[in-house]
Amino acid sequence: MIFGITGNPNKEDIKKTISLLQSLLGEEESIFSEELSPFLSTNRRIRSFDKLAEHVDFLVTLGGDGTFLRTARHSRGKPVIGVNLGGLGFLTVFRPEEIEEVIKDIKNNEYEIEERFAIKAIKRDKHFLALNDITIILTGSSRMINIEVRVNDELLYKFRGDGLIVSTPTGSTAYNLAAGGPILYPRMEVIAVTPICPHKLSMRPVILPSDVILNIQVSSKGEKMLLSADGQENINLTQNETIQIVPADEKIKIVKTKRTPPYFCILRNKLSWG
């Protein structure tokens, strides 16, 4: 059983957490992503981040939800373990002090895999995977963008606004929630289509089944338009360009153990519902 370790090298507790993992895992049990090499105190196997998943059975991501998303998008079907070294974390549910017990649980086969639905945007021949969301916005402008959304070739709506979010259930508590979209239970296989500050107040988010094909056409008056996958992979869009959004080929696998808090407990805690 081999664990691939990756993470955010700028997190305050990263060195201490890596030291702990080194003490728990032998050299043959672990491979570290190259961005963590400055923190390694002994000789360890190192791979580039984008190749790490090819050589391991599990991925351990150290950081916040952004770090988790980056790892998940390159996980190649390998289960991901999220250790929270950040603040607000819906995906990184394990604390550093729980790592030893979590590793023991996995080695003892006392864990389960939760599969999360993901989406991908297709721009010509390029694909952009997202566990959270695909967003379309203008860059550096207070003007509006014109957006037309079709569902399986049937017109859903046309509107002018600040942009559009297509969210998975996993991403429903992120940008989608801030834009007034609904919270979706993470095991559901649906998507939320949420306009961002539409000019018409009657425009509202729509929940759709996961197997639909969305065709989204965009235009603006000379302003730069941007497509973003999980807020991490960005690409410029051209006038009247059409982007297609479809289900991803694979689901993202997340490791859960008996130490994983129940979903609604995480939700209440993170949103301060009491």
C-alpha positions in Angstrom: 0.0 0.0 0.0 1.6 3.2 -1.2 0.5 6.7 -0.2 1.2 9.7 -2.4 1.7 12.9 -0.4 1.0 16.3 -1.9 0.0 19.7 -0.4 0.3 23.4 -0.2 3.9 24.3 0.8 2.8 27.7 2.0 0.7 26.4 4.9 2.0 27.1 8.4 1.9 23.6 9.7 3.1 21.8 6.5 6.6 21.0 7.8 5.4 19.5 11.0 2.7 17.5 9.3 5.2 16.1 6.7 7.5 15.1 9.5 4.7 13.2 11.1 3.9 11.4 7.9 7.6 10.5 7.4 7.6 8.9 10.9 4.4 6.9 10.1 5.2 5.7 6.6 8.3 3.9 5.5 10.2 4.9 2.4 8.5 2.1 0.4 5.1 3.2 1.6 5.2 6.8 0.5 6.0 9.0 -2.4 6.1 12.8 -2.1 5.1 15.4 -4.6 8.1 17.5 -5.7 6.8 20.8 -4.3 7.2 19.2 -0.8 10.8 18.2 -1.3 12.3 21.1 0.7 10.5 19.8 3.8 11.8 16.2 3.7 14.4 15.4 6.3 15.4 12.0 4.9 15.8 10.5 1.5 12.4 9.9 0.0 10.9 9.0 -3.3 9.7 12.1 -5.2 7.6 12.5 -8.3 6.2 15.5 -10.2 2.7 16.5 -9.0 1.0 15.6 -12.3 2.5 12.1 -12.3 2.1 11.2 -8.6 -1.2 9.4 -8.9 0.3 6.9 -11.4 2.6 5.4 -8.7 0.4 5.2 -5.6 -2.7 3.6 -4.1 -4.0 6.6 -2.1 -3.4 10.4 -2.3 -3.0 12.4 0.9 -3.5 16.2 0.4 -2.3 18.6 3.0 -3.9 22.1 3.0 -7.4 23.5 2.4 -10.2 22.7 0.0 -8.3 24.5 -2.8 -5.4 22.1 -2.4 -7.9 19.1 -2.3 -9.5 20.2 -5.5 -6.1 20.5 -7.2 -5.2 17.0 -6.1 -8.6 15.6 -7.0 -8.5 16.9 -10.6 -5.2 15.0 -11.0 -6.2 11.9 -9.0 -6.6 9.5 -12.0 -9.2 7.5 -10.1 -7.1 7.1 -6.9 -8.9 7.7 -3.6 -8.0 11.1 -1.9 -7.6 11.7 1.8 -8.0 15.4 2.8 -6.0 16.7 5.8 -7.0 20.3 6.8 -4.2 22.7 7.3 -6.4 25.7 6.3 -9.5 27.3 7.5 -12.9 26.5 6.1 -12.9 23.0 4.9 -15.8 20.9 3.4 -13.5 18.4 1.7 -10.4 18.3 4.0 -12.2 16.8 7.0 -9.3 15.2 8.9 -7.2 17.2 11.4 -3.4 16.7 11.5 -3.6 15.1 14.9 -5.8 12.4 13.4 -3.4 11.3 10.6 -1.9 8.4 12.6 -5.3 6.9 13.3 -6.5 7.5 9.8 -3.5 5.7 8.3 -4.1 2.8 10.7 -7.7 2.6 9.7 -6.8 2.5 6.0 -4.1 -0.2 6.5 -6.7 -2.2 8.5 -9.2 -1.9 5.6 -11.5 0.1 8.0 -12.6 2.8 5.5 -15.0 3.4 2.7 -14.9 5.2 -0.6 -17.4 7.9 -1.4 -17.7 8.7 -5.1 -18.4 12.3 -6.1 -19.9 13.3 -9.4 -17.7 15.7 -11.5 -18.2 17.6 -14.7 -16.0 18.8 -17.6 -16.2 21.7 -19.9 -15.3 21.1 -23.6 -13.9 24.1 -25.5 -13.2 22.9 -29.0 -10.8 19.9 -28.5 -9.8 20.9 -24.9 -11.3 19.4 -21.8 -11.4 21.0 -18.3 -12.3 18.8 -15.3 -14.1 20.3 -12.3 -15.2 18.7 -9.0 -16.7 21.9 -7.7 -17.8 24.1 -10.6 -17.3 25.6 -14.1 -17.8 29.4 -14.1 -18.0 31.9 -16.9 -17.3 35.6 -16.0 -15.8 38.8 -17.4 -12.4 39.9 -16.3 -11.6 43.4 -15.1 -14.9 45.0 -16.1 -18.1 46.2 -14.5 -20.1 45.5 -17.7 -22.3 42.5 -18.3 -21.9 39.3 -20.3 -24.6 37.9 -22.6 -25.2 34.2 -22.0 -27.5 31.7 -23.7 -28.0 28.3 -22.1 -29.3 25.2 -23.9 -30.2 21.9 -22.2 -30.0 19.0 -24.7 -30.5 21.6 -27.5 -33.6 23.1 -25.8 -33.3 26.7 -24.8 -33.3 27.2 -21.0 -32.7 30.9 -20.9 -30.9 34.0 -22.3 -29.8 36.7 -19.9 -27.3 39.5 -19.3 -25.4 39.4 -16.0 -22.1 39.0 -14.3 -21.7 35.4 -15.4 -22.8 31.8 -14.8 -21.9 29.0 -12.5 -22.5 25.3 -13.3 -22.0 23.5 -10.0 -21.8 19.9 -8.9 -23.3 18.9 -5.5 -19.8 19.0 -4.0 -19.3 22.6 -5.2 -22.8 23.7 -4.2 -21.5 25.2 -0.9 -18.8 27.2 -2.7 -19.3 30.0 -5.3 -22.7 28.6 -6.1 -24.0 29.2 -2.5 -22.5 32.7 -2.4 -24.4 33.5 -5.7 -27.7 32.4 -4.2 -27.7 28.9 -5.5 -29.0 25.9 -3.6 -27.1 23.5 -1.3 -27.1 20.0 -2.9 -26.5 16.8 -1.0 -23.1 15.6 -2.1 -24.1 12.1 -3.2 -26.7 13.4 -5.6 -26.0 13.3 -9.3 -27.4 16.6 -10.4 -26.1 20.0 -11.4 -27.1 23.5 -10.5 -27.1 26.2 -13.2 -26.9 29.5 -11.3 -26.8 33.0 -13.0 -24.5 35.5 -11.3 -26.3 38.8 -10.7 -28.6 38.6 -13.7 -30.1 41.8 -15.1 -33.6 40.3 -14.8 -34.6 39.5 -11.2 -36.8 36.7 -12.4 -33.8 34.6 -13.4 -33.2 31.8 -10.9 -31.0 28.8 -10.5 -32.2 25.6 -12.1 -31.4 22.0 -10.9 -30.9 19.5 -13.7 -30.0 15.8 -13.9 -26.4 14.9 -14.3 -26.7 13.3 -17.7 -27.8 16.4 -19.6 -25.6 18.2 -22.1 -25.3 21.9 -21.6 -24.4 24.2 -24.5 -23.5 27.7 -23.3 -22.9 30.6 -25.8 -21.3 33.8 -24.6 -20.7 37.3 -25.9 -19.8 40.7 -24.6 -19.0 44.2 -26.0 -15.3 43.9 -26.4 -14.7 42.7 -22.8 -12.5 39.6 -22.0 -14.5 36.5 -21.0 -13.1 33.8 -18.9 -13.9 30.1 -18.2 -12.7 28.7 -14.9 -12.6 25.1 -13.7 -12.7 25.0 -9.9 -11.2 28.5 -9.9 -7.8 26.9 -10.8 -7.7 26.3 -14.5 -8.6 29.3 -16.6 -9.0 30.0 -20.3 -10.1 33.0 -22.3 -13.3 32.8 -24.4 -14.0 34.4 -27.8 -17.0 36.3 -29.0 -20.1 34.0 -29.6 -18.1 31.0 -28.5 -20.1 27.9 -27.4 -18.9 25.8 -24.5 -20.3 22.3 -23.8 -20.5 21.0 -20.3 -21.0 17.2 -19.7 -20.5 14.6 -17.0 -16.9 13.7 -16.4 -15.7 10.3 -17.5 -14.7 9.3 -13.9 -16.0 10.1 -10.4 -13.7 11.5 -7.8 -13.1 9.1 -4.9 -12.9 10.4 -1.4 -11.8 8.4 1.6 -14.0 8.2 4.7 -13.3 6.5 8.0 -15.1 6.3 11.3 -13.4 9.7 12.1 -15.1 11.5 9.3 -17.8 13.8 10.7 -21.3 13.4 9.3 -22.1 15.7 6.4 -24.8 17.7 8.1 -22.4 18.2 11.1 -19.8 19.6 8.7 -22.5 21.8 7.1 -23.8 23.2 10.3 -20.3 23.9 11.6 -18.9 25.5 8.5 -22.0 27.7 8.0 -22.4 28.5 11.7 -26.0 27.3 11.8 -25.8 26.3 15.5 
